[in-house]
Amino acid sequence: MNPSTPVDVPDVPDVPDVPDAFVASYLRNNPSGRSWIAALPALAAEFLDRWNLRPDGLPGHGMASLVLPVTRADGTGAALRLQKAEEENAGAASGLRAWNGDGAVRLLEHDPGSGAMLLERLDASRPLSAVADDSAAMGILAELLARLVAVEAPPGLRRLSDIAAAMLDETPRAVAALRDPAERRLVRTCASAVAELVGESGDRLLHWDLHYGNVLAGRREPWLAIDPEPLAGDPGFDLWPALDSRWEEAVVPGGVTRTVLRRFDLLTEVLGLDRRRAIGWTLGRVLQNALWDVEDGKAALEPAQVALAGVLLERERR
């Protein structure tokens, strides 16, 4: 069925309507998710009742989750997050428990079967992307990331060692699918960097997607990380989303190299990382993105990936 076909999302008393924009964006990326979208109002009603919550404002959403502002029985604000339980988010609750609010949003309740989570209320109208000064924003993100990766990953999370090994297995297929010989060489270079590091993949608790949009202003702390996809691994593998943040501002003439290196140096300094290893694992993220693009039927890399990798490779040669 065409994902643009309207979905019958039933009205449920006392549950805010599911935003049409969320339905449309979710189905563009998850064409098979129509039944989950249709069940959302009933799912929201179930957890409003189970956790004794009252709706307290209009719903917000990301690409894959619906977030309802709510009030708990004691009068405190919270956020009910509804997201289809999948491999990508299976470790989110475990990671949030391990961080226990130190640099990340605090988990209040969790239902493993549905993936529903009750989280402390943050200010969704104030993401870190709203901070105009890029150096200040990157400094905030770097300090948060340093706190997050200081924690040892709890048992049961996906491991970077396994993911890296799988990426190496998939590399020949991706290389064959790319049209540009230069991009094929770049993917092989990224794979070589990963192959050198895969034997020492680390045991830190990684966020995996910490960019400006995944940091919100809070009351308990000025800024807190949200929406982790936890992974056990080397902190160098966590730098790419930060380096890629607000990319449109980095691509002004002459700005890419300066912006990438400024961000990279700040991140590695604050996190105390070996820069050569950090470059290698960041090239691993470029490889991972290339594999995902090829899986989606693309025959060329994203220009931002090529530019970012080129800057770091040139830095490594110095």
C-alpha positions as CSV (number, residue, x, y, z in Angstrom):
1,M,0.0,0.0,0.0
2,N,1.2,3.5,-0.9
3,P,2.5,5.2,2.3
4,S,0.7,8.4,1.2
5,T,-2.7,6.7,1.5
6,P,-4.5,8.2,4.5
7,V,-4.4,6.3,7.8
8,D,-7.5,5.9,9.9
9,V,-6.2,7.1,13.3
10,P,-9.2,6.7,15.6
11,D,-10.1,9.4,18.2
12,V,-9.7,8.3,21.8
13,P,-11.3,10.5,24.5
14,D,-8.9,12.6,26.5
15,V,-6.0,11.7,24.2
16,P,-4.6,14.5,21.9
17,D,-4.8,13.9,18.2
18,V,-1.7,12.3,16.5
19,P,-0.2,15.2,14.4
20,D,-0.7,14.7,10.7
21,A,2.9,15.8,10.2
22,F,4.2,12.9,12.3
23,V,2.0,10.4,10.5
24,A,3.3,11.6,7.1
25,S,7.0,11.6,8.1
26,Y,6.8,8.3,9.9
27,L,5.2,6.5,7.0
28,R,7.7,8.0,4.6
29,N,10.5,6.2,6.5
30,N,8.5,3.2,7.7
31,P,5.9,2.3,5.0
32,S,5.0,-0.9,7.0
33,G,4.2,1.0,10.1
34,R,0.5,1.8,9.4
35,S,-0.9,-0.5,12.0
36,W,1.4,1.0,14.7
37,I,0.3,4.5,13.7
38,A,-3.4,3.5,13.9
39,A,-2.9,2.0,17.3
40,L,-1.1,5.1,18.8
41,P,-4.2,6.7,20.4
42,A,-5.1,3.5,22.2
43,L,-1.5,3.0,23.3
44,A,-1.4,6.5,24.7
45,A,-4.6,6.0,26.6
46,E,-3.3,2.8,28.1
47,F,-0.2,4.4,29.5
48,L,-2.0,7.6,30.6
49,D,-4.1,5.3,32.7
50,R,-1.4,2.9,33.8
51,W,1.0,5.6,35.0
52,N,-1.7,7.9,36.3
53,L,-0.9,10.8,33.9
54,R,-2.9,13.7,32.5
55,P,-2.2,15.3,29.1
56,D,-0.6,18.7,29.5
57,G,-0.2,20.3,26.1
58,L,0.1,19.5,22.4
59,P,2.1,16.4,21.3
60,G,5.6,16.8,19.9
61,H,7.4,14.3,17.7
62,G,10.6,13.3,16.0
63,M,11.0,11.1,13.0
64,A,10.1,7.9,14.9
65,S,8.5,8.8,18.2
66,L,5.4,10.7,19.5
67,V,5.9,12.7,22.7
68,L,3.0,13.8,24.9
69,P,3.6,16.4,27.6
70,V,1.9,15.0,30.7
71,T,1.4,15.8,34.4
72,R,2.0,13.0,37.0
73,A,-0.2,12.4,40.0
74,D,2.1,14.5,42.2
75,G,1.7,17.4,39.9
76,T,5.2,17.3,38.3
77,G,5.6,17.6,34.5
78,A,6.9,14.7,32.5
79,A,6.9,13.4,28.9
80,L,5.3,10.2,27.6
81,R,7.4,8.9,24.7
82,L,5.8,6.4,22.4
83,Q,8.1,4.6,19.9
84,K,7.7,1.3,18.2
85,A,10.0,-1.2,19.9
86,E,12.8,-2.1,17.4
87,E,16.5,-3.2,17.5
88,E,17.7,0.4,17.1
89,N,16.0,1.6,20.3
90,A,16.0,-1.6,22.3
91,G,18.8,-0.5,24.6
92,A,17.5,3.1,25.2
93,A,16.0,2.3,28.6
94,S,19.1,0.4,29.7
95,G,21.4,3.3,28.7
96,L,19.2,5.9,30.4
97,R,19.2,3.9,33.6
98,A,23.0,3.6,33.5
99,W,23.4,7.3,33.1
100,N,20.7,8.0,35.8
101,G,20.2,11.6,34.7
102,D,23.9,12.5,34.6
103,G,24.0,14.4,31.4
104,A,20.9,12.7,29.9
105,V,17.2,13.0,30.4
106,R,16.0,10.9,33.4
107,L,13.9,7.8,32.8
108,L,10.9,7.6,35.2
109,E,9.0,4.6,33.8
110,H,9.5,2.0,31.0
111,D,7.4,-0.7,29.4
112,P,9.7,-3.1,27.6
113,G,6.9,-4.7,25.5
114,S,5.8,-1.6,23.8
115,G,8.9,0.6,24.2
116,A,6.8,3.3,26.0
117,M,8.9,5.5,28.3
118,L,8.0,8.2,30.8
119,L,10.8,10.8,30.9
120,E,11.4,14.0,32.8
121,R,10.1,17.0,31.1
122,L,12.6,19.1,29.1
123,D,12.0,22.2,27.1
124,A,11.4,21.0,23.5
125,S,11.3,24.6,22.3
126,R,14.9,25.1,23.2
127,P,17.2,22.6,21.5
128,L,20.9,23.2,21.4
129,S,20.6,24.0,17.7
130,A,19.0,27.3,18.8
131,V,22.4,28.4,20.3
132,A,23.7,30.6,17.5
133,D,27.4,30.6,18.5
134,D,28.7,27.3,17.1
135,S,31.8,27.2,19.4
136,A,29.6,27.6,22.5
137,A,27.1,25.0,21.3
138,M,29.9,22.5,20.5
139,G,31.5,23.1,23.9
140,I,28.2,22.3,25.6
141,L,27.8,19.1,23.5
142,A,31.4,18.1,24.1
143,E,31.0,18.4,27.9
144,L,27.8,16.3,27.8
145,L,29.4,13.7,25.6
146,A,32.4,13.4,27.9
147,R,30.0,12.7,30.8
148,L,28.1,10.1,28.9
149,V,31.0,8.1,27.6
150,A,32.6,8.1,31.0
151,V,30.1,5.4,32.0
152,E,30.8,1.7,31.3
153,A,28.2,0.1,29.1
154,P,25.8,-2.2,30.9
155,P,25.5,-5.8,29.8
156,G,23.2,-6.7,26.9
157,L,23.8,-3.7,24.6
158,R,24.8,-4.0,21.0
159,R,28.6,-3.9,20.7
160,L,30.6,-1.8,18.4
161,S,32.9,-4.8,17.8
162,D,30.0,-6.8,16.2
163,I,28.7,-3.8,14.2
164,A,32.2,-3.0,12.9
165,A,32.8,-6.6,11.9
166,A,29.5,-6.7,10.0
167,M,30.4,-3.4,8.2
168,L,33.6,-4.9,7.0
169,D,31.7,-7.9,5.6
170,E,29.4,-5.6,3.7
171,T,32.0,-3.3,2.3
172,P,32.8,-5.2,-1.0
173,R,29.1,-5.1,-1.9
174,A,28.9,-1.3,-1.2
175,V,32.0,-0.6,-3.2
176,A,30.7,-2.4,-6.2
177,A,27.4,-0.3,-6.1
178,L,29.1,3.1,-6.1
179,R,29.6,4.8,-9.5
180,D,32.5,7.2,-8.7
181,P,35.9,5.5,-8.5
182,A,37.0,8.2,-6.0
183,E,34.1,7.3,-3.7
184,R,34.9,3.6,-4.0
185,R,38.5,4.4,-2.9
186,L,37.2,6.4,0.0
187,V,35.0,3.6,1.2
188,R,37.9,1.1,1.0
189,T,40.0,3.6,3.0
190,C,37.3,3.9,5.7
191,A,37.1,0.1,5.9
192,S,40.9,-0.2,6.3
193,A,40.7,2.3,9.2
194,V,38.0,0.2,10.9
195,A,39.9,-3.1,10.2
196,E,42.9,-1.6,12.2
197,L,40.7,-0.8,15.2
198,V,38.1,-3.5,15.3
199,G,40.1,-5.6,17.7
200,E,40.0,-2.8,20.3
201,S,36.4,-1.6,20.0
202,G,35.9,-0.3,23.6
203,D,33.4,-0.7,26.4
204,R,32.0,2.8,27.0
205,L,28.3,3.6,26.9
206,L,27.8,5.5,23.6
207,H,24.8,7.7,22.7
208,W,25.3,7.0,18.9
209,D,23.3,10.1,17.8
210,L,24.3,13.1,19.9
211,H,23.9,16.1,17.7
212,Y,22.5,19.6,18.4
213,G,18.9,18.5,17.9
214,N,19.2,15.7,20.5
215,V,20.2,18.1,23.3
216,L,17.4,20.1,25.1
217,A,17.3,22.7,27.8
218,G,16.2,21.4,31.2
219,R,15.4,22.6,34.7
220,R,17.5,20.2,36.6
221,E,20.5,21.0,34.4
222,P,20.9,23.6,31.7
223,W,21.2,21.0,28.9
224,L,20.5,17.3,28.7
225,A,20.9,14.6,26.0
226,I,17.8,12.8,24.6
227,D,17.0,10.0,22.2
228,P,20.0,7.7,22.7
229,E,20.6,4.6,20.7
230,P,23.0,3.1,23.2
231,L,26.0,1.1,22.1
232,A,29.0,-0.4,23.9
233,G,32.2,0.9,22.2
234,D,35.0,3.4,21.7
235,P,34.0,7.1,22.3
236,G,35.6,8.0,18.9
237,F,32.7,6.3,17.2
238,D,30.4,8.9,18.8
239,L,31.9,12.0,17.3
240,W,30.4,12.0,13.8
241,P,26.9,13.4,14.7
242,A,28.5,16.3,16.4
243,L,30.9,17.0,13.5
244,D,28.0,16.9,11.1
245,S,25.7,19.1,13.2
246,R,24.3,22.2,11.4
247,W,26.3,21.2,8.3
248,E,24.7,23.9,6.1
249,E,26.7,26.5,8.1
250,A,30.0,24.7,7.6
251,V,29.8,24.5,3.8
252,V,30.3,28.2,3.2
253,P,33.4,28.8,1.0
254,G,36.5,27.9,2.9
255,G,34.5,27.0,6.0
256,V,34.4,23.2,5.9
257,T,38.0,22.5,6.8
258,R,38.1,25.2,9.5
259,T,34.8,24.1,11.0
260,V,35.4,20.4,11.0
261,L,38.9,20.7,12.5
262,R,37.8,23.2,15.2
263,R,35.0,20.9,16.2
264,F,37.2,17.8,16.0
265,D,39.9,19.3,18.1
266,L,37.5,20.5,20.7
267,L,35.7,17.2,21.0
268,T,38.8,15.1,21.2
269,E,40.4,17.5,23.8
270,V,37.4,17.5,26.1
271,L,36.9,13.7,25.8
272,G,40.6,13.1,26.2
273,L,40.8,10.9,23.0
274,D,43.7,9.8,20.9
275,R,43.1,11.8,17.7
276,R,44.4,9.1,15.4
277,R,42.0,6.5,16.8
278,A,39.2,9.1,16.8
279,I,39.8,9.8,13.1
280,G,39.7,6.0,12.4
281,W,36.4,5.5,14.2
282,T,34.9,8.6,12.6
283,L,35.8,7.2,9.2
284,G,33.9,4.1,10.5
285,R,30.8,6.3,10.7
286,V,31.3,7.4,7.2
287,L,31.6,3.8,6.2
288,Q,28.4,3.0,8.1
289,N,26.5,5.8,6.4
290,A,27.8,4.7,3.0
291,L,26.5,1.1,3.7
292,W,23.1,2.5,4.7
293,D,22.9,4.7,1.5
294,V,23.8,1.7,-0.7
295,E,21.2,-0.4,1.1
296,D,18.6,2.4,0.3
297,G,19.5,2.0,-3.4
298,K,21.9,5.0,-3.8
299,A,24.9,4.8,-6.0
300,A,26.7,7.9,-4.6
301,L,27.8,9.1,-1.2
302,E,26.4,12.2,0.5
303,P,28.7,15.2,-0.3
304,A,28.9,16.0,3.5
305,Q,30.3,12.5,4.1
306,V,32.9,12.9,1.4
307,A,33.9,16.4,2.6
308,L,34.1,15.5,6.3
309,A,36.2,12.3,5.6
310,G,38.5,14.3,3.3
311,V,39.3,16.8,6.0
312,L,40.1,14.2,8.6
313,L,42.2,12.1,6.2
314,E,44.2,15.2,5.3
315,R,44.6,15.9,9.1
316,E,45.8,12.3,9.6
317,R,48.5,12.7,6.9
318,R,50.1,15.7,8.6
